[in-house]
Amino acid sequence: MTRAVLTVSELSAQLRALMEERFPAVWVEGEISNFKTYGSGHAYFTLKDAGAQIRAVLFRNRTRRIRFEPKDGLHVMAFGSVEVYAQRGEYQLVVELLEPRGLGALQLAFEQLKARLEAEGLFDARRKRAIPRFPRTIGIVTSPSGAALRDMLRVIGRRFGELSIVVAPARVQGEGAAEEVAQRIRDLNTLAGVDVIIVGRGGGSLEDLWAFNEETMARAIVASKVPVISAVGHEVDFTIADFVADLRAPTPSAAAELVVREKQAVAETVADLTERLGGAMKRRLERDRERADRLARRRVLTDATRPLRDLERRVDDARARLARVAETRLRRAGHSLELATRALRAGSPLARLATGAHRLQHLGGRLRAEMTRTLDRSHARLGRTVGRLDSLSPLAVLGRGYSVTRRPDGSIVRRAREVSPGDDVHVLVQEGSLDCRVTQTRERDERPQV
């Protein structure tokens, strides 16, 4: 039996032919993951669901059809063909179209761009400029054949026909319309004297109005040095241009009414302001006339010599104040001189000698008095001390009938048991002494009471 052996290339070629024949065009639904765009402009990603995944490629020439920004986690429906990439032995989906699941592609692109520009602060009201009240030159960017231009010109001509209008024609729908509108805005910015720019067109579907949702056009409005009014579609239509413009008008006709005040209303306002100005000037003249009359009646004008008299009185007052000040200063100087003289006299040698002698005499008297008092206190203290010594002297005790007994060695006998019968003792009395011999000792005095 002969074996049918295929090379890897032959097997890959057969699989490729089979898959391309079986799946020439197919819609695949899944979640985007690992989305990455390379420098070549091609994007590679994976479509997956809960049970499987497939690699996908979006070539650069197909990315122009995608209005929204693909990113990881986005649930989409991809249309394309299944091909085999033989070099890697993989099959992949070559995407031709890509649509978000749920929201339409244009709506998703609108929301994505709106969120990004809002995060940059391009919708911030503090960035936007005020529309001039009385513009002299108005620039209009719109289709030259559209009804929007005719409506705006009709409204402007009816309200204030003398204004200058510069029309910058541009396509407002289709491929390249956004770039053309952006360029016309930049062109009007180069013209001198343009006070405000209206960018607008009539109503239509989201696809028809898409040129006003492009980032190129939005950034041109933001970069404009002239205030821009967006007037796209009907009142219910909102575009990116409405959010970035300095003012949004619900329709092109409404934009013309907002930017141009009615001539009759302006004339009436001017007449009213003229009348008010005349009345204000008249009242100002009357006040000035009354003030002039009051000034003319003042004494300074009717009596020319009064200012001189006032000056003479001021001179007299100043002279009197000067005299009082001089007298006060002289008194102070005399008092200071007297104090200085006394100080000099007190500091002279004779005065100091006299003061010293008087002080010395005074100190001598105090010294003598203090010495007398000290001697008296010393004599009194000596007498008290002698009296205390007398009261403590043994001789005073002997004077009261007591005696002192000593042994031959001179020690005092205080107790009877300190001597024995036959011992010699010496007895001291107040006047004289006795030499005695002990015949008997007793612990207690047992002599009969007399």
C-alpha positions as CSV (number, residue, x, y, z in Angstrom):
1,M,0.0,0.0,0.0
2,T,1.5,3.3,-1.0
3,R,1.6,6.1,1.7
4,A,0.4,9.6,0.9
5,V,3.1,11.7,2.4
6,L,2.8,15.5,2.4
7,T,5.4,18.1,3.2
8,V,4.6,20.7,5.8
9,S,4.3,23.3,3.1
10,E,1.9,21.1,1.1
11,L,-0.3,20.5,4.1
12,S,-0.3,24.2,5.0
13,A,-1.3,25.0,1.4
14,Q,-4.1,22.6,1.4
15,L,-5.4,23.8,4.8
16,R,-5.1,27.4,3.6
17,A,-7.1,26.6,0.4
18,L,-9.7,24.7,2.4
19,M,-10.2,27.4,5.0
20,E,-10.3,30.3,2.5
21,E,-12.8,28.4,0.5
22,R,-14.9,27.5,3.5
23,F,-14.7,30.9,5.3
24,P,-14.2,33.6,2.6
25,A,-16.3,36.1,4.6
26,V,-17.6,35.7,8.2
27,W,-18.8,37.9,11.1
28,V,-17.1,37.0,14.4
29,E,-18.2,38.4,17.8
30,G,-15.9,38.6,20.8
31,E,-13.9,40.7,23.2
32,I,-10.7,42.4,22.2
33,S,-7.5,41.6,24.1
34,N,-3.8,42.3,23.6
35,F,-4.5,45.0,21.1
36,K,-1.3,46.5,19.8
37,T,-0.5,48.8,16.8
38,Y,3.0,48.6,15.3
39,G,5.0,51.2,13.5
40,S,3.8,49.8,10.2
41,G,0.3,50.9,11.0
42,H,-1.0,47.3,11.2
43,A,-2.9,46.3,14.4
44,Y,-2.8,42.8,15.9
45,F,-5.1,41.6,18.6
46,T,-7.0,38.6,19.9
47,L,-10.8,38.0,19.8
48,K,-12.0,35.8,22.6
49,D,-15.1,34.5,24.4
50,A,-15.6,32.2,27.4
51,G,-14.5,29.1,25.4
52,A,-12.0,30.0,22.7
53,Q,-9.9,32.7,21.1
54,I,-8.6,33.6,17.6
55,R,-5.9,35.8,16.5
56,A,-6.8,38.8,14.3
57,V,-5.1,41.4,12.2
58,L,-6.3,44.8,11.0
59,F,-4.1,46.1,8.2
60,R,-3.3,49.8,7.9
61,N,-5.4,50.4,4.8
62,R,-8.4,49.1,6.7
63,T,-7.9,51.2,9.9
64,R,-9.2,54.3,8.1
65,R,-12.7,52.7,8.0
66,I,-12.8,52.4,11.8
67,R,-14.3,55.5,13.4
68,F,-13.8,54.5,17.0
69,E,-10.7,53.6,18.9
70,P,-10.3,49.8,19.5
71,K,-9.0,48.9,22.9
72,D,-8.8,45.9,25.3
73,G,-12.0,44.8,26.8
74,L,-14.2,46.2,24.1
75,H,-16.9,43.8,22.8
76,V,-17.0,44.0,19.0
77,M,-18.2,42.3,15.9
78,A,-15.5,41.8,13.3
79,F,-16.1,41.0,9.6
80,G,-13.3,39.4,7.5
81,S,-11.9,36.2,6.2
82,V,-10.0,33.3,7.8
83,E,-6.5,32.8,6.5
84,V,-3.6,30.5,7.4
85,Y,-0.3,32.0,8.2
86,A,2.0,29.2,7.0
87,Q,5.2,30.6,8.5
88,R,3.8,30.2,12.0
89,G,1.4,27.4,11.4
90,E,-1.5,29.6,12.7
91,Y,-4.8,30.6,11.4
92,Q,-6.1,34.2,11.9
93,L,-8.9,36.5,11.1
94,V,-8.1,39.2,8.6
95,V,-10.5,42.0,9.6
96,E,-12.1,44.2,7.0
97,L,-14.7,45.9,9.2
98,L,-15.0,46.4,13.0
99,E,-18.1,47.5,14.8
100,P,-18.7,47.8,18.6
101,R,-21.4,45.6,20.1
102,G,-24.3,47.6,21.5
103,L,-23.5,51.2,20.6
104,G,-22.9,52.0,16.9
105,A,-19.3,52.7,15.8
106,L,-19.9,56.4,15.2
107,Q,-21.6,56.8,18.6
108,L,-18.8,55.1,20.4
109,A,-16.2,57.2,18.6
110,F,-18.2,60.3,19.6
111,E,-18.2,59.3,23.2
112,Q,-14.5,58.4,23.2
113,L,-13.4,61.7,21.7
114,K,-15.8,63.7,23.9
115,A,-14.4,62.1,27.1
116,R,-10.8,62.7,25.9
117,L,-11.2,66.3,25.0
118,E,-13.2,67.0,28.2
119,A,-10.4,65.5,30.2
120,E,-8.0,68.0,28.5
121,G,-10.2,70.9,29.7
122,L,-11.4,71.9,26.2
123,F,-15.0,72.1,27.3
124,D,-14.2,74.3,30.3
125,A,-16.4,77.4,30.3
126,R,-13.6,79.5,31.8
127,R,-11.6,79.0,28.5
128,K,-14.4,80.3,26.3
129,R,-14.5,83.9,25.1
130,A,-17.4,86.3,25.0
131,I,-19.1,87.1,21.6
132,P,-18.7,90.8,20.6
133,R,-22.0,92.7,20.9
134,F,-21.5,94.7,17.8
135,P,-19.4,92.8,15.3
136,R,-18.4,94.7,12.1
137,T,-17.2,91.7,10.1
138,I,-18.6,88.1,10.4
139,G,-16.9,85.0,9.0
140,I,-19.0,82.1,8.0
141,V,-17.7,78.6,7.3
142,T,-20.3,76.4,5.6
143,S,-21.2,74.9,2.3
144,P,-21.8,77.7,-0.4
145,S,-24.7,75.7,-1.8
146,G,-26.4,74.8,1.4
147,A,-29.7,76.2,2.8
148,A,-27.8,77.1,6.1
149,L,-25.8,79.9,4.3
150,R,-29.0,81.3,2.7
151,D,-30.8,81.3,6.0
152,M,-27.9,83.1,7.8
153,L,-27.6,85.7,5.1
154,R,-31.3,86.3,5.1
155,V,-31.4,86.8,8.9
156,I,-28.3,89.1,8.9
157,G,-29.6,91.2,6.0
158,R,-33.0,91.6,7.7
159,R,-31.6,92.5,11.1
160,F,-28.6,94.6,10.1
161,G,-27.8,94.7,6.4
162,E,-24.8,97.0,6.6
163,L,-22.4,94.4,8.2
164,S,-19.5,92.9,6.3
165,I,-19.7,89.1,5.8
166,V,-16.8,86.9,4.7
167,V,-17.9,83.4,3.5
168,A,-15.3,80.7,3.6
169,P,-16.8,77.8,1.5
170,A,-16.1,74.3,2.7
171,R,-17.5,70.9,2.3
172,V,-19.5,70.0,5.4
173,Q,-20.1,66.3,4.7
174,G,-18.1,63.4,3.4
175,E,-14.4,62.3,3.4
176,G,-12.0,65.2,4.1
177,A,-14.8,67.6,5.1
178,A,-13.4,68.0,8.7
179,E,-9.9,69.0,7.4
180,E,-11.5,71.5,5.0
181,V,-13.6,73.1,7.7
182,A,-10.6,73.3,10.0
183,Q,-8.5,74.9,7.3
184,R,-11.2,77.5,6.6
185,I,-11.3,78.5,10.3
186,R,-7.5,79.0,10.2
187,D,-7.8,81.0,7.0
188,L,-10.4,83.4,8.6
189,N,-8.0,83.9,11.5
190,T,-5.4,85.2,9.2
191,L,-7.8,87.9,7.9
192,A,-7.7,91.3,9.7
193,G,-10.9,92.6,11.1
194,V,-13.0,89.4,11.5
195,D,-14.8,89.7,14.8
196,V,-16.6,86.4,15.0
197,I,-16.8,83.1,13.1
198,I,-19.9,81.0,12.6
199,V,-19.3,77.3,11.7
200,G,-22.4,75.5,10.7
201,R,-24.6,73.4,8.4
202,G,-28.2,72.1,8.3
203,G,-29.5,69.0,10.0
204,G,-28.9,65.4,9.1
205,S,-28.0,62.0,10.5
206,L,-25.1,61.3,12.7
207,E,-23.1,60.2,9.6
208,D,-24.0,63.4,7.8
209,L,-22.8,65.6,10.8
210,W,-19.7,63.5,11.4
211,A,-17.3,66.1,10.0
212,F,-18.1,68.3,13.1
213,N,-17.2,65.4,15.4
214,E,-13.6,65.0,14.1
215,E,-10.7,65.9,16.4
216,T,-9.0,68.0,13.7
217,M,-12.0,70.3,13.4
218,A,-12.4,70.5,17.2
219,R,-8.7,71.5,17.8
220,A,-9.0,74.2,15.0
221,I,-11.9,75.8,16.9
222,V,-10.0,75.7,20.1
223,A,-6.9,77.3,18.5
224,S,-8.9,80.1,16.9
225,K,-8.0,83.5,18.1
226,V,-11.4,84.8,16.9
227,P,-14.5,83.7,18.9
228,V,-16.4,80.8,17.2
229,I,-20.1,80.0,17.2
230,S,-21.1,76.4,16.4
231,A,-24.4,76.1,14.5
232,V,-24.7,72.5,13.4
233,G,-27.9,70.7,12.6
234,H,-31.1,71.2,14.5
235,E,-31.7,72.0,18.2
236,V,-31.6,68.4,19.2
237,D,-28.3,67.7,17.5
238,F,-25.1,67.9,19.5
239,T,-21.6,67.6,18.1
240,I,-18.1,67.9,19.4
241,A,-18.0,71.4,17.8
242,D,-20.8,72.5,20.1
243,F,-18.8,71.6,23.2
244,V,-15.5,73.3,22.2
245,A,-17.0,76.4,20.6
246,D,-17.3,79.6,22.5
247,L,-21.0,79.6,22.0
248,R,-23.5,77.0,20.7
249,A,-26.5,78.0,18.6
250,P,-29.3,75.5,18.1
251,T,-29.6,76.3,14.3
252,P,-27.7,78.4,11.8
253,S,-30.5,80.9,11.8
254,A,-30.4,81.2,15.5
255,A,-26.6,81.8,15.2
256,A,-27.2,84.7,13.0
257,E,-29.8,86.1,15.4
258,L,-27.4,85.7,18.3
259,V,-24.4,87.4,16.6
260,V,-26.3,90.2,14.9
261,R,-28.6,92.5,16.9
262,E,-31.6,93.9,15.0
263,K,-30.9,97.3,13.5
264,Q,-34.1,98.8,14.8
265,A,-33.3,97.6,18.3
266,V,-29.8,99.0,18.0
267,A,-31.2,102.3,16.7
268,E,-33.7,102.5,19.5
269,T,-31.0,101.7,22.0
270,V,-28.7,104.4,20.6
271,A,-31.6,106.9,20.7
272,D,-32.4,105.9,24.3
273,L,-28.7,106.2,25.2
274,T,-28.5,109.6,23.5
275,E,-31.5,110.8,25.4
276,R,-30.1,109.5,28.6
277,L,-26.7,111.1,27.9
278,G,-28.4,114.4,27.1
279,G,-30.3,114.3,30.3
280,A,-27.2,113.4,32.3
281,M,-25.3,116.3,30.7
282,K,-28.1,118.7,31.4
283,R,-28.3,117.7,35.0
284,R,-24.5,117.9,35.3
285,L,-24.6,121.5,33.8
286,E,-27.3,122.5,36.3
287,R,-25.3,121.2,39.2
288,D,-22.2,123.0,38.0
289,R,-24.2,126.2,37.5
290,E,-25.6,126.0,41.1
291,R,-22.1,125.3,42.4
292,A,-20.7,128.3,40.5
293,D,-23.5,130.5,42.0
294,R,-22.6,129.3,45.6
295,L,-19.0,130.0,45.0
296,A,-19.7,133.4,43.7
297,R,-21.6,134.2,46.9
298,R,-18.7,133.2,49.1
299,R,-17.0,136.0,51.2
300,V,-13.7,135.1,49.7
301,L,-14.9,136.5,46.4
302,T,-17.2,139.3,47.7
303,D,-14.7,140.6,50.3
304,A,-11.2,140.5,48.9
305,T,-9.5,141.9,52.1
306,R,-11.0,139.1,54.3
307,P,-8.2,136.6,53.5
308,L,-5.6,139.3,54.5
309,R,-7.4,139.9,57.8
310,D,-7.5,136.2,58.4
311,L,-3.8,136.0,57.7
312,E,-3.1,138.9,60.1
313,R,-5.0,137.1,62.9
314,R,-3.0,133.9,62.2
315,V,0.3,135.9,62.4
316,D,-0.8,137.5,65.8
317,D,-1.8,134.1,67.1
318,A,1.5,132.6,66.0
319,R,3.5,135.5,67.6
320,A,1.7,135.0,70.9
321,R,2.3,131.3,70.9
322,L,6.0,132.0,70.1
323,A,6.3,134.4,73.0
324,R,4.7,131.8,75.4
325,V,7.0,129.1,74.2
326,A,10.0,131.4,74.6
327,E,9.0,132.3,78.2
328,T,8.5,128.7,79.1
329,R,11.9,127.7,77.7
330,L,13.5,130.6,79.6
331,R,12.0,129.4,82.9
332,R,13.1,125.9,82.3
333,A,16.6,127.1,81.5
334,G,16.8,129.2,84.7
335,H,15.7,126.3,86.8
336,S,18.3,124.1,85.2
337,L,20.9,126.7,85.8
338,E,20.0,126.9,89.5
339,L,20.2,123.1,89.9
340,A,23.6,123.1,88.2
341,T,24.8,125.9,90.5
342,R,23.8,124.0,93.5
343,A,25.5,120.9,92.2
344,L,28.7,122.9,91.6
345,R,28.6,124.4,95.1
346,A,28.1,121.1,96.7
347,G,31.0,119.7,94.8
348,S,33.6,122.5,95.8
349,P,36.5,121.5,98.1
350,L,35.5,123.9,101.0
351,A,31.9,122.6,101.0
352,R,33.2,119.0,100.9
353,L,35.6,119.7,103.9
354,A,32.8,121.3,105.9
355,T,30.5,118.5,105.1
356,G,33.2,116.0,106.1
357,A,34.0,117.8,109.4
358,H,30.3,117.9,110.3
359,R,29.9,114.2,109.4
360,L,33.1,113.3,111.4
361,Q,31.8,115.2,114.5
362,H,28.5,113.4,114.2
363,L,30.2,110.0,113.8
364,G,32.5,110.8,116.9
365,G,29.4,111.5,119.1
366,R,27.8,108.3,117.8
367,L,31.0,106.3,118.5
368,R,31.3,107.6,122.1
369,A,27.6,106.9,122.8
370,E,28.0,103.4,121.4
371,M,31.1,102.7,123.5
372,T,29.3,103.8,126.7
373,R,26.4,101.6,125.9
374,T,28.7,98.7,125.1
375,L,30.6,99.1,128.4
376,D,27.4,99.2,130.4
377,R,26.1,96.1,128.7
378,S,29.5,94.4,129.4
379,H,29.4,95.3,133.1
380,A,25.8,94.0,133.5
381,R,26.7,90.8,131.7
382,L,29.8,90.4,134.0
383,G,27.7,90.8,137.1
384,R,25.2,88.3,135.9
385,T,28.0,85.8,135.1
386,V,29.6,86.3,138.6
387,G,26.3,85.7,140.3
388,R,25.8,82.5,138.3
389,L,29.4,81.4,139.2
390,D,28.8,82.1,142.9
391,S,25.6,80.1,142.8
392,L,27.5,77.2,141.3
393,S,30.6,77.4,143.5
394,P,31.1,74.5,146.1
395,L,32.0,77.1,148.7
396,A,28.5,78.5,148.5
397,V,27.2,75.0,149.2
398,L,29.5,74.6,152.2
399,G,28.1,77.9,153.5
400,R,24.7,76.2,153.8
401,G,26.1,73.6,156.3
402,Y,27.4,71.0,153.9
403,S,30.9,69.5,153.7
404,V,33.1,67.6,151.2
405,T,34.9,64.4,152.2
406,R,38.1,63.3,150.3
407,R,40.3,60.3,150.6
408,P,44.0,60.9,151.0
409,D,44.5,60.7,147.2
410,G,42.1,63.6,146.9
411,S,39.2,61.8,145.4
412,I,35.7,62.7,146.7
413,V,33.8,60.2,148.7
414,R,30.2,60.0,147.5
415,R,29.0,56.7,149.0
416,A,29.6,55.1,152.4
417,R,30.8,51.9,150.8
418,E,33.7,53.7,149.1
419,V,35.6,53.8,152.5
420,S,36.1,51.3,155.3
421,P,36.5,51.6,159.1
422,G,40.0,52.8,160.0
423,D,40.4,54.8,156.7
424,D,41.7,58.3,157.0
425,V,39.6,61.0,155.3
426,H,39.8,64.8,154.9
427,V,36.6,66.8,155.5
428,L,36.3,70.3,154.0
429,V,33.8,72.7,155.7
430,Q,33.1,76.4,154.9
431,E,35.8,77.6,157.1
432,G,38.7,75.2,157.4
433,S,39.0,71.4,157.2
434,L,39.1,68.3,159.4
435,D,41.3,65.3,159.4
436,C,39.2,62.3,160.5
437,R,39.3,58.5,160.7
438,V,36.3,56.3,159.8
439,T,35.1,54.2,162.7
440,Q,31.9,52.8,161.2
441,T,30.0,53.0,157.8
442,R,26.2,52.8,157.2
443,E,24.3,52.6,153.9
444,R,21.6,54.9,155.4
445,D,21.6,57.7,157.9
446,E,20.3,55.9,161.1
447,R,21.0,58.6,163.6
448,P,18.2,59.3,166.0
449,Q,16.1,62.3,165.2
450,V,16.6,65.3,167.5
